Amino acid sequence: MDIFLYFLLQIARLLRDENQRSYQIEELFKFREKTLNDKTKKLVELEEQKRVMKDTGQDARSLRKKQRALLLKLQQEKDEIQR
């Protein structure tokens, strides 16, 4: 009987550990999703700023650099998620 109880406790521990890992992975994906959404919003803002600068005849090179850097970061995160 003692060995049966021991195995039941081990199974319960393994299930608990697996649930914790699952929760941690879920939280990580939620964080990444939020980060990607924030960066996408920032890209939209930069595009709007670039349009306004272009309409007013100002140079938008600095915004294009920021936009490119942000796009590269988004691509890196996309590649990480797909792995």
N, C-alpha and C positions, 0 to 999 in steps of 0.2 A: 504494500500500500504506500509506503514511503517513497518508493521510486516513481510510482504513478503520480503522486503529488508533486514530486520534484520536476517531472516532465511537464506537468500542467503549468507550474510556475515559470518554467523556462519558455514555454510557448507564449504565455501571457506577456513575459518580458520582451520577447522577440516582436510580438504584435505591437506592443507599446512603442518600442524603438522604431519600428517601421512607420507607425502613424506619425511619430515626431519628425522623421525624415521627410515624409510626405508633406507635412505641414510646412516645414522649412523650405522645401522646393516650391510649394505654392506661394509662399510669401516672397520668395526671390523673384518669381515670375510676375507677381503683382507689382513689385518694386520696379522691375525692368519695364513693364508696360507703362507705368506712370512716368518713368524717365523718358521713354520714347515719345509718349504723348506730350510731355513738356517741351522736348526738343522740337517736335513737329510744330507746336504752337509758336515757338521762337522762330522757326523757319518762316512761318506765315507772317509774323511780325516784321522780320527782316525784308521779306519780299515786298510788303506794303511800304516800308520805309524807303526801299530802293525805288519803288514806283514814284513816290512823292518826290524824292531827290531828282529823279530823271525828269519829272514834270516841271520842276522848278529850275532845271538846268544845272544842278549841282553834281559833283563827281561822286559816284557811288562805289568806288573801288574798295574802300574799307569795308563796306557792307558786303560786297561780293566775297571778300576774303573771309569774313565771319561766317557767311553762308556756306562757303566751300568747306571750311573747317568743321562746321556742324554736320554737314552732309557726310563727310568722311567718318566722323564719330558714329553717326547713325548706321552707316554701312558696316563699320566694325562690330557694333552691337548686334546687328542683324546676322552677321556671319557667326558670331559667338552663339547666338540663340539657335541657329540652324545646326550647330555641331552636336 
